Amino acid sequence: MERIDIDERRARLARRHHFADPGASATTVAGNLVGLHSSDPATVFLSVRARLKGFAVAELEAALYEDRTLVRILGMRRTMFVVPTDLAGIMDAACTQAMVGPQEQRLARLVDEAGWARDGMTWVNQVETDTLAALARRGPSTARELTEDVPELARKFSYAEDKSYGGVVGISTRILFLLATRGDIVRGRPLGSWLSTQYRWALTEEWLGEALTFPATEVARAELARRWLRTYGPGTLTDLKWWSGWNLGDTRAALADIEAVEVELATSIGYTLADDTKDTDPPPPWASFLPALDPAPMGWKERDWFLGENAPQLYDRNGNIGPTIWANGRIVGGWSQDSNGHIRYRIIETTSSDERDLIEDEAEHVANWLGDTVVKPRFGTPLDKELRKL
């Protein structure tokens, strides 16, 4: 069995995540990282900034909304990702389509319980059909605009009324979620700036110029696992299971389908592609300020080799990571902004003077790039919250 040590894993991260080797374009970066987290819109832009020389917001906006070489879709763990269009159908088939049946049935039951129709599933299917027809007439539209054509989308229902997490949910949210899960619709241009969380919806075929192609589920899972290993490998079974959101059996099957080979890691057994056991050329020294939910710290479940014992400060209770500082393949601190946009950061690991110099330079680069724009992560972590008060 081949052995891959921590130094090699950090060298791979530096080069394959475009820290030592900048990417050629935003689309290339998104593809090589197997998607950019998009639950927080700022993450996509800040993740690309860290990996692309001279990056400007307009470049990514062009790829998303004009050239449309990138698209936002639901992916792993029911999470939004920005991916190249050739990956969208694979990711949807591998991770998302399995949700359609259960989610549709759940919504139909809620309609039945609310007494809105004699048959909840028939009602749901009709509203879905009407929503697609409205999008075909209108073109890219917001949920509010679609409600003008499909009044049923304005309905709301309460859930878990006796629970602290209960509340009111609009039918439009559930219907649009279902249509997006199927790949029928995608999020288009937001209503506001690159920090906006309100999007217009569009028919996938009209937005991209063609419908998505969906491989068979097993084929899609194998291809997604192959791409993950190419960028994140070696990784453990636990890593891939967590990252993909698959169950244990499906994760093992995907690794078997691509004939992944076992390798010895520092404290466990991992997997890599059969042609990917050679050492990586050592990268030059580097440092980077990464945003909350960046693909690098969210690419593995077992993170000791780059995180150390700092998870309580940097991750929230749901496993979402805040903004981090990296130096030579490990997390050494966190950063944030105050209300005026000034960069605040803290080093929480032992670092060399050379690393601290790189970190100071990167802090200046981030400050200059952001200007007077203030980015507040959607998921607050202990260190981020503390730094914001400074």
N, C-alpha and C positions, 0 to 999 in steps of 0.2 A: 504494500500500500504506500502510495506517495504521501509525503508530509508537506504541508503548506503552513509555514509559520506566520506569526503576526506581522513581521516586517514585510513579508510578501503580500499579505492581505492589504496592508496599508499602501503598498506600492501600487497594487491593482486599483484600489480605490482612487488614488491620486490621478492615475492615467485614464481609467475607464469612466470616471465621473467628471472628467474634463477640468480638474483642478490644476494639474501639471500640463495638460495638453488641451488648450482651449478648443471649444467646438467650432465648427464651420458656420453654423446657423442655428437659430432657435429651433427649427424643425429637427435638425440633426441631434441637438442636445436632448430634446424631448424623446426622440426615438431611442437613443442610446441608453437613456435612463429608464426606459420602459414606462414612460408617462411621468408627468409632473403633477403633483398634488394640486387640486384646484378648489378644495373646500373653502380655503381662504384665497381670494383672487390675487392678493399681493404675492403669495408664495410663488406663483408661476413666473412672475416678472423678476423677483429677487433671486430665484433659483437660476434663471437664465443669466442674469447679470453676473453671477458669481462664476460663470463658465464660458462667457463669451466676451472677447475683447471689444471695447468700444460700443457695447450694447446700448441701444436706445429703445424706449417703450414702443415707439412707432414700428420698429422692426417686428416685434412679437404681435402687435395689433394687426399688422399687414398679413402675417402668416395665419392668424386666426380669422380675420373678418374680410380680407380682400382676396389674397391668394388661396386661402382656405386649405392650406397644406396641414394645418393643425385643427383639431376639433375637441370640444369639451364633451365628455361622455361619463356615464356611470361606469366604474370599474371595480377594482378589488375592494372588498369589504364595504360595498355600497357607498364608496367614496368617489367624489368627482375627480377626474383626471383630464389633463390636456395631453393628447396623443396625436401622432401622425395619422393621417387618414387610413394608411394601410394597416395600422395596428388596431383601429377602432373596432372592426368587425370581429377580429380575433379576441380582443379583450371582452367584448360584449358576450360572445358565445362561450368563452371560458369561465366568466365570473358572474354575469349579470342576468342572462336570460332565464336561469333557474329560478329567479325571484318572481317572474311574471305570474305564473299560475297561483302560487300561494298569496301574493299580494292582491291579485284580482279577486280571488275568492274571499279574502278578508274584507275588501271593500264592498263586495256584493252583500256580505252578511251585515255590514253596518247599514247599508241601504235598506235591507229587509227590516232590521231592528228599528230604523227610523220611520218605517212605514211610508217610504216615498214611492214605492212601486210594488206591484204584485210579485214581480220576479226581479230580485236585485241584480243578478248577472245580466239579464236582458237590458236593464236600465243602464248599467255600467258600459256595456258594449255599445249601446246607442249613443251615449255621451262621448265615448271615444271616437266613434265614427263621425259625429257632428263636429267635434273639435278638429279632427284632421281636415274635414271639409272646409271649416272656417279658415284654417291656416293656408289651405290651397287657394282660397279666394283672396285673403288679405296679404299673404306673404308674411315675413317675420313680424311677430306680434307678441305683446305682453299678455300675461294671464288676464289682466283687467280688460284689455281690448277684446280678447276672445270671449269674455263673458257677455259682451254686447251681442254676439252672434249665437252664443250657447248659454242661455240664462241659467241652465242647471249648474253651470260651473260656479255660480255665486252661492250655492247652498253650503251650509256649514253644519258640522255635527260636533257634539261634545264627546270626550272620551275620558275614561278613568276619573269620573267626577269625584269619587271618594278618595282619590290619591293625590299626593303632593305634586306629582308630575303630570296630572291631568290638565286638560285645556280644551281649546276649540280649534278644529282644523277645517280648512276650506276644502271642498271637493276638488277645486281646480288643482290644488297641490298634489292630490292623490292621482288624479287622471293624467296630469302631465308627467308625473313620475312613472306611471305605468307605460305611457307611450314612449318615454325616453328609455326605459328599461328594455323595451322591445327593439329599440333602434329606429323607431319610426320618426322621431323628432330629436333635434339637438338644440342646445343653447347657442344663440347667435350673439350679436353685439350687445353689450350691456347698455343700460340707459344712461349711466354716468361715466365717470373716469375709469381708469384701469383698476381702481380700488372698489368699484361698485359690485354689489352682490345681486342686483336686479337685472335679469336678462330677458331679451326677446327670444321667443321660440320660433323654430323654423322646421319645415319638413326636411328630413335628412336628404332625400333625393334631390330636392331643389337647392338646398344649401350647398351640397358637395358636388352636384352635377351628376350623381349616380347614387343608387342605393348601396348600403353596406353589404358586403359579402360575408356570410356567416359560415365558417367551417363547422364540421361536426364537433360536438362538445369535446370529445376526447382528443381530437386533432388540435383544437384550439388550446386546450390546457397544455398539451405537450409543447406547442410552439411558444406559449407564454412562459412556461418553465425554462425552455431553451434560452429565450431572450433574457430572462432573469439571471440565469447562471452565467451567461456571457458577460453581464455587467456586474453582478453582485457575487458571483461565485469566487471562492467556495462558500457555500452556505449549508446550514444544517436542514434536516427535515423539518424541524420546528420553525426555522426561519421562513422557509417557503410556504409552509402551511399557514403561518400567521400573515405573511405578506399577501398571499393570494386570497385568503378567506376560504379555501377549500377544506373539506374534511380530511382526515388522515388517509383514508383509503384512496381518495382521488389524488392526493399529493404524491403518495407512493407510486400510483399508476402513472402519473405524468413523468416522474423521474425514470421509471422503468422504460417508458415509451421512447425517451430520448437517449436511453442507455447511458445515463449519468454514472460516473464512477465514484467510488468512495475514496476519500482522502483523509489523512490524519491531521486534525487541527490541534491547537494547544491543549484543549481540555475536552474535546469531543470528536465525533466522526462527522465529516461534512461531505458534500457532493460538489463535483465540478463536471464540465463537459469532457469527454474522452480526449479531445485534442487540445485541452487547456490546462496542462500540468506544468508547463515550462515556466521558469522564473521570468519576472518582469524586469525590464531595465529600471534601475533605481531612479526615481523622479528627482527633480531639483527641489530644494526647500520651498514650502508654500504655506500660506495661511489664507483662510477665507471666513467671511461672515455670512452664514447661511440663515435663511428665514425659518420661521415656524413651519413645520410639516415638510421641510425639504426632503427629497427622495433619499439622500444619503443616510441620515439618522433613522429614517422610516423604512429602510430597505431590509432590515434584519430584526428578528425578535431577540436573539442572543447577542448582546451588544458589548460585552465586557472588553473585547479587543480594541474598541475605539472609545468607549464611554467611561470605563472605570466604575467608580461607585457614586457617580453624580446624578443618577436618574431622578432621585427625589427633588432635586433643584430644577431640573431641566424638562421633565415630563409632567403633564397633569395626571389626574387620577384615571383618565381614560386612555392613557398611552399616547397622547398627542405631545410632540416635542415643541418647545419654544425656540426662539432664535439662538443660534449657537455659534461659537468661535472654534474654528479648527486650525490645527497646526500640525503639519506633517502626518496626517492620517489619524489624528485623535482629537476628541473634543476637549478643549482646555478652558472653556469659559462660555459666557453668554453675553448677549448685548440687547439693547433696547433703545428707545428714544423717549425723551421727556416731552412735555406738552408743546414745547417750542421746536421740536424736531432735532434737538441736539443728541448726538450719539452718546450713550452711556454703556460701558461694558465692564465686566469683571473677569479676571483670570482666576480660575479655581483649581488649576493643576500646576504642578511645577513646570516651568518653561525656561528655556535658555535665553540668553540675551539676544541671540539672533532671531529666535522665534518671536520675542517681544517686539523687536524692530519690525518684523514682517506684519505683526498684528497691528501695530501703530499705523503702518502704511495702508493696510487694508481698511482700517477704521476711517482714515481720511478719504479713501476712495469711495466708500459707502456713503459718507456724509456728503461728498460732492455730488454723487449720483442722485441721491434723494433730494438734495436741495432743501426746500421748505416743506416737502411732502412728509407727513407723519403717518406711519404705518403702525396700527395697533392690531396685534394678532387676535384672531377670534377666540383662541383657546389660551387663556392666561396660565402661565406656569409660575411657581414661586419666585424664581430668580427674575423673570421678566417683570413681574409685579413690583418686586423690590427695587429694581433699577429705575422703573418709571417714577418712583417717588423721590429720587435723588435730585 
